Amino acid sequence: MKAPSPTACLCCALILILFTSGCITKNQEYYDNRVAAEPDNAEAWCIRGMYYNDNYGQYAEAMESCNKALELDPEYGLAWYLKGVILTNMNKTDEAAACFENATRYDPGLEEDVQFIVGNA
């Protein structure tokens, strides 16, 4: 098993700090309220999608949020990456591959993270 990339470790550390400091609650209401307040913010939709993917395996909700982020910004590499992760979690690896390709096209910095996911799928 490969070690996670420094980017992935940094993201995990930041999320842990935010959760433990009270900046982000573990409550889905926070993420729902964020997109309600900023419905045209692709990043808010992507973060909501991450929450639903990571908590309780709510892949339909996660995909809905991810697709909204991509509707708002079709070149948002992180949203393409998230969509690939969600599809991988749903055992749809063929569909995920196209998403990962888009992710690295729009954000080459995601290459290591994609390789980590693809290598462990």
C-alpha positions as CSV (number, residue, x, y, z in Angstrom):
1,M,0.0,0.0,0.0
2,K,1.3,3.4,-1.0
3,A,1.6,6.2,1.5
4,P,-0.8,9.1,1.0
5,S,0.5,12.1,-0.8
6,P,1.6,15.2,1.2
7,T,-1.4,17.1,-0.2
8,A,-3.8,14.4,1.1
9,C,-2.1,14.4,4.5
10,L,-2.2,18.2,4.7
11,C,-5.9,18.2,3.8
12,C,-6.7,15.5,6.4
13,A,-4.8,17.5,9.1
14,L,-6.6,20.7,8.2
15,I,-10.0,19.0,8.4
16,L,-9.1,17.5,11.8
17,I,-8.0,20.9,13.1
18,L,-11.2,22.5,11.8
19,F,-13.4,19.8,13.4
20,T,-11.7,19.9,16.7
21,S,-11.6,23.7,16.9
22,G,-15.3,23.9,16.3
23,C,-14.9,25.8,12.9
24,I,-16.8,23.0,11.2
25,T,-19.5,20.9,12.8
26,K,-20.1,17.3,12.0
27,N,-23.6,18.2,11.3
28,Q,-25.0,18.0,7.7
29,E,-27.0,21.2,8.4
30,Y,-23.8,23.2,8.2
31,Y,-23.1,22.1,4.6
32,D,-26.7,22.3,3.5
33,N,-26.9,25.9,4.9
34,R,-23.6,26.8,3.2
35,V,-24.9,25.9,-0.2
36,A,-28.2,27.6,0.5
37,A,-26.4,30.8,1.4
38,E,-24.1,30.5,-1.6
39,P,-25.9,28.6,-4.3
40,D,-23.6,29.7,-7.1
41,N,-20.4,28.7,-5.2
42,A,-18.9,25.6,-6.8
43,E,-16.5,25.1,-3.9
44,A,-19.4,25.1,-1.3
45,W,-21.2,22.4,-3.4
46,C,-18.0,20.4,-3.7
47,I,-17.3,20.5,0.1
48,R,-20.9,19.5,0.7
49,G,-20.4,16.5,-1.7
50,M,-17.2,15.6,0.3
51,Y,-19.2,15.6,3.5
52,Y,-22.0,13.3,2.1
53,N,-19.4,11.0,0.5
54,D,-17.4,10.6,3.7
55,N,-20.3,10.5,6.2
56,Y,-22.8,7.7,6.1
57,G,-21.9,6.8,2.4
58,Q,-24.7,9.0,1.1
59,Y,-23.4,8.7,-2.5
60,A,-26.6,10.0,-4.2
61,E,-26.4,13.2,-2.2
62,A,-22.7,13.5,-2.7
63,M,-23.1,13.0,-6.5
64,E,-25.9,15.6,-6.7
65,S,-23.6,18.1,-4.9
66,C,-20.6,17.2,-7.1
67,N,-22.7,17.5,-10.3
68,K,-23.9,21.0,-9.2
69,A,-20.3,22.1,-8.6
70,L,-19.4,20.9,-12.1
71,E,-22.4,22.6,-13.6
72,L,-21.2,25.9,-12.0
73,D,-17.5,25.3,-12.9
74,P,-16.9,22.6,-15.5
75,E,-13.2,23.0,-15.2
76,Y,-13.1,22.5,-11.4
77,G,-10.5,19.8,-11.0
78,L,-11.3,19.0,-7.4
79,A,-15.0,18.4,-8.2
80,W,-13.9,16.0,-11.0
81,Y,-11.7,14.2,-8.5
82,L,-14.5,14.0,-6.0
83,K,-16.8,12.6,-8.7
84,G,-14.2,9.9,-9.4
85,V,-13.9,9.0,-5.7
86,I,-17.7,8.8,-5.4
87,L,-17.9,6.5,-8.4
88,T,-15.1,4.4,-7.1
89,N,-16.9,4.0,-3.8
90,M,-19.9,2.9,-5.8
91,N,-17.8,0.3,-7.7
92,K,-18.1,2.2,-11.0
93,T,-14.4,2.3,-11.7
94,D,-14.8,2.6,-15.5
95,E,-16.9,5.8,-15.1
96,A,-14.5,7.0,-12.4
97,A,-11.5,6.8,-14.8
98,A,-12.9,9.5,-17.1
99,C,-13.5,11.7,-14.1
100,F,-10.0,11.3,-12.8
101,E,-8.7,12.1,-16.3
102,N,-10.6,15.4,-16.2
103,A,-9.4,16.1,-12.7
104,T,-5.8,15.9,-13.7
105,R,-6.4,17.8,-16.9
106,Y,-7.8,20.8,-15.0
107,D,-5.6,20.4,-11.9
108,P,-2.3,18.6,-12.6
109,G,-1.5,18.8,-8.9
110,L,-4.1,16.1,-8.3
111,E,-2.1,13.5,-10.2
112,E,-0.6,11.8,-7.0
113,D,-3.9,11.7,-5.3
114,V,-5.6,10.1,-8.4
115,Q,-2.8,7.5,-8.6
116,F,-3.3,6.7,-4.9
117,I,-7.0,6.2,-5.4
118,V,-6.7,4.2,-8.6
119,G,-3.9,2.1,-7.1
120,N,-6.1,1.2,-4.1
121,A,-9.4,0.7,-6.0
